[in-house]
Amino acid sequence: MSISATQLSAHLHKKGLPALTLLYGEEPQLLQEALDAIRQQALKADFSERKRLDVGRSAADWQELLNEVETPSLFAPRSLIEVHGEQKSLDKQAAAHVQKIAGLHLNNVRIVLYFPRLEKVSQAAWYKHLAKQDFLEVRGYALNEEEFAAQIEQRLHRSQLHLDAAAKALFIDFHEGNLAAAQQSIARLCHSPAREGLLEEADIARLLDDFSHFGVNAFRESLLGGDWLGAYRSAEKIAQSSKNEITLLVWQLARDANVLLELHHAPQSKEEIFKRARLFYPRQQAALRQAAQHFPISLVLSLNQLAAKLDRINKGVERGDAWLTLRQYCLLRQRR
């Protein structure tokens, strides 16, 4: 069965957690919320132990997963196994392992395949095989402008925040399709003394101006503007207040670095590049256009490498402190 990430909570409530779930797509906030919903459902269904396996191109990674599900301990608790991968496609070896896992009787195990970067999934032979099993496909695709506005409407309603039409339009425009940043702003609004009653455009403008000095958006604006000291200060503030935001920051940095690389290689194809990256908003595009003009290709490649390194550290594949690594990078750039 195939559903969108926004439908998952209702589906789990009605149908429960299937033996095998595939999560993928370009919207990190929806994917993270989907993963959280699966974890909560697993606990409700008494799958009390949670394990994480990171799989790459090595057969040994997949063999570890097979060992977990084929030869479980007699006294092992029922468990949720999260399989995380960054592949855009599954090679023959990985596809064979996934098909084999799908054919097993997973009575005491629930498996989540968390592969956010997968592409052309429905065309793959392994996917067609999975579709015949007890399998759930959850897609967290990037939202278009109307879908983003609808999400904001729903999230404000759930949080019991009341904005007039002008305030709501400003809120949506400010976040430019960045659902994770919008969710963070909503969380901050919930803790604001100004939340009571109907919020007007002036209220939201003032509050968003306060928020803009913090968070991932502030870091992104400083970095793309070449303000390395400003990026350092933003990273320091985020690390002090919300270390978990490193996942969103790394995702956004990787996306922006890849877009900048494409803009360097094909400057005449800007509109197509932005469309593929689901960057619909003028301010997002303008910041990347400016950075592409001023950043040499060596810097763009360096940002790609930084994003990859931070991702490895964040996932525990490489030792280190992601926030410290990021701040050191910004300081080194500032001194050049």
C-alpha positions as CSV (number, residue, x, y, z in Angstrom):
1,M,0.0,0.0,0.0
2,S,1.2,3.5,-0.8
3,I,0.4,6.7,1.2
4,S,1.8,10.1,1.7
5,A,3.6,11.0,5.0
6,T,0.7,13.3,5.9
7,Q,-1.6,10.3,5.9
8,L,0.5,8.0,8.0
9,S,-0.8,8.7,11.6
10,A,-4.4,8.1,10.5
11,H,-3.3,4.9,8.7
12,L,-1.4,3.5,11.7
13,H,-4.4,4.3,14.0
14,K,-6.7,2.2,11.7
15,K,-4.4,-0.5,10.4
16,G,-1.5,-0.8,12.9
17,L,2.1,-1.1,12.0
18,P,2.9,-3.5,9.0
19,A,5.9,-5.8,9.1
20,L,7.8,-3.7,6.6
21,T,7.7,0.1,5.9
22,L,9.6,2.1,3.3
23,L,10.1,5.8,4.0
24,Y,11.5,8.1,1.4
25,G,11.2,11.6,-0.1
26,E,12.6,15.1,-0.1
27,E,10.8,16.7,2.8
28,P,12.8,16.1,6.0
29,Q,10.2,17.4,8.4
30,L,7.5,15.1,7.1
31,L,9.9,12.1,7.1
32,Q,11.0,12.7,10.6
33,E,7.4,13.1,11.8
34,A,6.5,9.8,10.0
35,L,9.5,8.1,11.7
36,D,8.4,9.4,15.1
37,A,4.8,8.2,14.4
38,I,6.1,4.7,13.6
39,R,8.2,4.6,16.8
40,Q,5.2,5.6,18.9
41,Q,3.0,2.9,17.2
42,A,5.7,0.3,17.7
43,L,5.7,1.1,21.5
44,K,1.9,0.8,21.6
45,A,2.1,-2.6,19.9
46,D,4.7,-3.8,22.4
47,F,7.7,-3.6,20.1
48,S,9.6,-2.2,22.9
49,E,13.2,-2.4,21.7
50,R,14.5,-0.1,19.0
51,K,17.6,-0.8,16.9
52,R,19.3,1.2,14.2
53,L,21.4,-0.2,11.3
54,D,23.1,2.0,8.8
55,V,23.6,0.3,5.4
56,G,25.8,1.3,2.6
57,R,27.0,-0.6,-0.5
58,S,28.6,-3.4,1.6
59,A,26.9,-6.8,1.7
60,A,28.0,-7.1,5.3
61,D,25.7,-4.3,6.3
62,W,22.7,-6.1,4.9
63,Q,23.9,-9.4,6.3
64,E,23.8,-7.9,9.8
65,L,20.1,-7.1,9.2
66,L,19.4,-10.6,8.0
67,N,21.1,-12.1,11.0
68,E,18.8,-10.0,13.2
69,V,15.6,-11.2,11.6
70,E,16.5,-14.8,10.6
71,T,18.0,-15.9,13.9
72,P,16.5,-13.9,16.7
73,S,17.2,-14.9,20.3
74,L,14.5,-16.9,22.0
75,F,14.3,-14.4,24.8
76,A,14.8,-11.2,22.7
77,P,12.0,-8.6,23.1
78,R,9.8,-7.6,20.2
79,S,11.7,-5.0,18.3
80,L,11.6,-2.2,15.8
81,I,14.6,-2.2,13.4
82,E,15.3,1.0,11.6
83,V,17.5,0.6,8.5
84,H,19.0,3.9,7.4
85,G,20.6,4.4,4.0
86,E,21.5,7.4,1.7
87,Q,21.4,5.5,-1.6
88,K,19.5,7.0,-4.5
89,S,18.9,3.4,-5.8
90,L,19.4,-0.1,-4.5
91,D,22.0,-2.2,-6.3
92,K,21.3,-5.8,-7.1
93,Q,22.8,-7.1,-3.9
94,A,20.8,-4.7,-1.7
95,A,17.6,-5.3,-3.7
96,A,18.0,-9.1,-3.2
97,H,18.4,-8.7,0.5
98,V,15.3,-6.5,0.7
99,Q,13.2,-9.0,-1.2
100,K,14.5,-11.8,1.0
101,I,13.5,-9.9,4.1
102,A,10.1,-9.1,2.7
103,G,9.5,-12.9,2.3
104,L,10.3,-13.7,6.0
105,H,7.7,-14.2,8.8
106,L,8.5,-11.1,10.9
107,N,6.3,-11.9,13.9
108,N,8.5,-10.4,16.6
109,V,10.1,-7.7,14.4
110,R,9.0,-4.6,12.6
111,I,11.3,-3.1,10.0
112,V,11.5,0.5,8.7
113,L,13.6,1.2,5.6
114,Y,14.5,4.9,5.9
115,F,16.0,5.9,2.6
116,P,15.1,9.6,2.0
117,R,17.1,9.9,-1.2
118,L,15.6,7.1,-3.2
119,E,14.5,7.9,-6.7
120,K,12.3,6.2,-9.3
121,V,11.2,3.7,-6.7
122,S,8.0,2.4,-8.5
123,Q,10.1,1.4,-11.5
124,A,12.4,-0.9,-9.5
125,A,11.9,-4.7,-9.6
126,W,12.5,-5.0,-5.9
127,Y,9.7,-2.5,-5.3
128,K,7.2,-4.5,-7.4
129,H,8.1,-7.6,-5.4
130,L,7.6,-5.7,-2.1
131,A,4.2,-4.5,-3.3
132,K,2.9,-8.1,-3.1
133,Q,3.9,-8.4,0.6
134,D,2.7,-6.9,3.9
135,F,4.4,-3.7,3.0
136,L,3.7,0.0,3.4
137,E,5.2,2.7,1.2
138,V,5.3,6.2,2.8
139,R,6.3,9.2,0.6
140,G,7.5,12.4,2.1
141,Y,7.6,14.5,-1.1
142,A,8.5,18.2,-1.0
143,L,5.4,20.3,-0.8
144,N,4.3,22.8,-3.5
145,E,3.1,26.3,-2.5
146,E,-0.6,25.3,-2.0
147,E,0.3,22.1,0.0
148,F,2.7,24.1,2.1
149,A,0.0,26.7,2.9
150,A,-2.4,23.9,3.8
151,Q,0.2,22.3,6.2
152,I,0.7,25.6,7.9
153,E,-3.0,26.1,8.3
154,Q,-3.4,22.6,9.9
155,R,-0.4,23.1,12.2
156,L,-1.5,26.5,13.4
157,H,-5.0,25.0,14.1
158,R,-3.6,22.0,16.0
159,S,-1.5,24.4,18.1
160,Q,-4.5,26.6,18.8
161,L,-2.8,29.6,17.3
162,H,-5.1,32.2,15.7
163,L,-3.7,34.4,12.9
164,D,-5.7,36.8,10.8
165,A,-5.4,36.5,7.0
166,A,-2.6,39.0,6.6
167,A,-0.6,37.5,9.5
168,K,-1.0,34.0,8.1
169,A,0.1,35.2,4.6
170,L,3.2,36.8,6.1
171,F,4.0,33.7,8.1
172,I,3.8,31.5,5.0
173,D,5.8,33.9,2.9
174,F,8.5,34.2,5.6
175,H,9.2,30.5,5.7
176,E,9.3,30.0,1.9
177,G,8.4,26.3,1.9
178,N,10.7,25.3,4.8
179,L,8.3,23.2,6.8
180,A,10.9,22.4,9.5
181,A,11.6,26.1,10.1
182,A,7.9,26.8,10.1
183,Q,7.3,24.1,12.7
184,Q,10.0,25.6,14.9
185,S,8.4,29.0,14.6
186,I,5.1,27.6,15.6
187,A,6.7,26.0,18.6
188,R,8.2,29.3,19.6
189,L,4.8,31.1,19.1
190,C,3.2,28.6,21.4
191,H,5.6,29.7,24.2
192,S,5.2,33.4,23.5
193,P,3.2,35.6,25.8
194,A,1.7,37.1,22.7
195,R,0.0,33.9,21.6
196,E,-3.4,34.6,23.3
197,G,-6.1,36.1,21.1
198,L,-6.0,36.9,17.4
199,L,-2.5,37.6,16.1
200,E,-2.3,40.3,13.5
201,E,0.3,41.0,10.8
202,A,2.2,43.5,13.0
203,D,2.4,40.9,15.8
204,I,3.7,38.2,13.5
205,A,6.2,40.6,11.9
206,R,7.7,41.5,15.3
207,L,7.8,37.9,16.5
208,L,9.3,36.6,13.2
209,D,11.9,39.3,13.3
210,D,12.9,38.1,16.8
211,F,13.0,34.4,15.6
212,S,15.1,35.3,12.5
213,H,18.2,36.0,14.6
214,F,18.2,32.3,15.6
215,G,17.7,29.0,13.9
216,V,18.7,27.4,10.7
217,N,17.4,30.1,8.4
218,A,19.7,32.7,10.0
219,F,22.6,30.3,9.5
220,R,21.7,29.7,5.9
221,E,21.3,33.4,5.1
222,S,24.7,34.2,6.6
223,L,26.5,31.3,4.9
224,L,25.0,32.1,1.4
225,G,25.8,35.7,1.9
226,G,29.5,34.9,2.7
227,D,29.2,36.2,6.2
228,W,31.2,33.5,7.9
229,L,31.3,35.2,11.3
230,G,27.6,35.5,11.2
231,A,27.2,31.9,10.3
232,Y,29.5,31.0,13.2
233,R,27.4,33.0,15.6
234,S,24.2,31.4,14.3
235,A,25.6,27.9,14.6
236,E,26.8,28.7,18.2
237,K,23.3,29.9,19.2
238,I,21.6,26.9,17.6
239,A,24.0,24.5,19.3
240,Q,23.2,26.1,22.7
241,S,19.5,26.1,22.3
242,S,18.6,23.0,20.2
243,K,21.4,20.6,19.2
244,N,18.9,18.3,17.5
245,E,18.6,20.9,14.7
246,I,21.8,19.6,13.2
247,T,19.9,17.1,11.1
248,L,17.8,19.9,9.4
249,L,20.9,22.1,9.0
250,V,22.9,19.3,7.3
251,W,20.1,18.5,5.0
252,Q,19.7,22.1,4.0
253,L,23.4,22.6,3.6
254,A,23.7,19.5,1.4
255,R,20.8,20.6,-0.8
256,D,22.1,24.2,-1.2
257,A,25.6,22.9,-2.0
258,N,24.3,20.6,-4.6
259,V,22.2,23.3,-6.2
260,L,25.2,25.7,-6.2
261,L,27.3,23.0,-7.9
262,E,24.6,22.6,-10.6
263,L,24.4,26.4,-11.1
264,H,28.1,26.5,-11.7
265,H,28.0,23.7,-14.3
266,A,24.8,24.9,-16.0
267,P,24.2,28.6,-15.2
268,Q,21.7,28.8,-18.1
269,S,19.4,26.2,-16.6
270,K,18.6,28.0,-13.3
271,E,14.8,27.6,-13.5
272,E,15.1,23.8,-14.2
273,I,17.6,23.4,-11.4
274,F,15.4,25.3,-8.9
275,K,12.4,23.2,-10.0
276,R,14.2,19.9,-9.5
277,A,15.3,21.1,-6.0
278,R,11.7,22.2,-5.2
279,L,12.9,25.7,-4.5
280,F,9.8,27.7,-5.4
281,Y,10.2,30.9,-3.5
282,P,12.0,34.1,-4.9
283,R,14.1,34.8,-1.8
284,Q,15.4,31.2,-1.8
285,Q,16.4,31.5,-5.4
286,A,17.9,34.9,-5.1
287,A,20.2,33.9,-2.2
288,L,21.5,30.9,-4.3
289,R,21.9,33.0,-7.4
290,Q,24.0,35.5,-5.5
291,A,26.1,32.8,-3.9
292,A,26.7,31.1,-7.2
293,Q,28.0,34.3,-8.6
294,H,30.4,35.0,-5.7
295,F,31.5,31.6,-4.5
296,P,34.3,29.9,-6.5
297,I,33.8,26.3,-7.5
298,S,36.5,25.3,-4.9
299,L,34.3,26.7,-2.1
300,V,31.2,25.0,-3.4
301,L,33.0,21.7,-3.5
302,S,34.2,22.4,0.1
303,L,30.7,23.0,1.2
304,N,29.6,19.6,-0.3
305,Q,32.4,17.9,1.6
306,L,31.5,19.7,4.8
307,A,27.8,18.5,4.5
308,A,28.9,14.9,3.9
309,K,31.3,15.0,6.9
310,L,28.6,16.5,9.2
311,D,26.2,13.9,8.0
312,R,28.6,11.1,8.8
313,I,29.3,12.5,12.3
314,N,25.6,13.0,13.0
315,K,24.9,9.4,12.1
316,G,27.8,8.1,14.2
317,V,29.6,6.7,11.2
318,E,32.5,9.1,11.9
319,R,33.8,10.3,15.2
320,G,33.6,14.0,16.1
321,D,31.3,16.8,17.2
322,A,29.2,18.1,14.3
323,W,28.6,21.5,15.8
324,L,32.3,22.0,16.7
325,T,33.3,20.9,13.2
326,L,30.8,23.4,11.7
327,R,31.9,26.3,13.8
328,Q,35.6,25.6,13.1
329,Y,34.9,25.6,9.4
330,C,33.2,29.0,9.6
331,L,36.1,30.5,11.5
332,L,38.6,29.1,9.0
333,R,36.6,30.7,6.2
334,Q,36.4,34.0,8.0
335,R,40.2,34.1,8.3
336,R,40.8,33.6,4.6
